[in-house]
Amino acid sequence: MTANANGEKLPATWVETEQLHCLMVFDTESKQFVGSGCYVVGPLPPPGTLAQFESVTAEFVGTGITSL
């Protein structure tokens, strides 16, 4: 990691690349995704948590991934 090698202190919000998640916002009324991309976050919020993504407030309901 370049910051550590240079003796720089990482911000408290630093997250390892492997722990990043891409969240997409879905409008349940229009049944369409909001925007054309995803929002990169560190740890996933607990289900039911409200979060602000630019001008949109969204409730995290879970992932679309199921166990096999």
TAZI-V653377 format. One record per backbone hydrogen bond with DSSP energy under -0.5 kcal/mol. NH is the residue of the N-H (numbers start at 1). CO is the residue of the C=O. Records with the same first field share a line. If there is no record, write none. Layout:
NH->CO, CO
This chain:
5->1
6->2
7->4
8->3
14->11
19->16
20->17
21->41
23->21, 39
25->34
26->24
27->32
28->26
31->27
32->27
34->25
35->33
39->23
40->38
41->21, 39
48->60
49->46
51->58
53->51, 56
54->52
56->53
58->51, 56
60->49, 58
61->59
